[in-house]
């Protein structure tokens, strides 16, 4: 019976904002269509509901966080020497031999020269 003879509320009324807030949270921030459907099912008719609900959703903090754009990191400006044409590895070095570990061995006959061993398996 509520849907057949709904209560008509102007969209600029404070009660309209309260209804939109209540039913928007009741439908778990699902959007304008479900919020509008929940309000109409409850027996209310908002004049200009589309604009009223859309403006409320635009201000909803949870909806803005859920439906926000993905942030992209901005790259810093390159140094001037990196923008000039130069042979490879002129300004950038690559360590392809590292890390070395020097091991002192103990033998029966006394000391022996240190042995270089590779840690990374290269």
Secondary structure, 3 states (H helix, E strand, C coil): CCCCCCEEEECCCHHHHHHHHHHHHHCCCCCHHHHHHHHHHCCEEEECHHHHHHHHHHHCHHHHHHCCCCCCCCCCCCCHHHHCCCCCCCCCCCCCCCCEEEECCEECCEECCCEEEECCCC
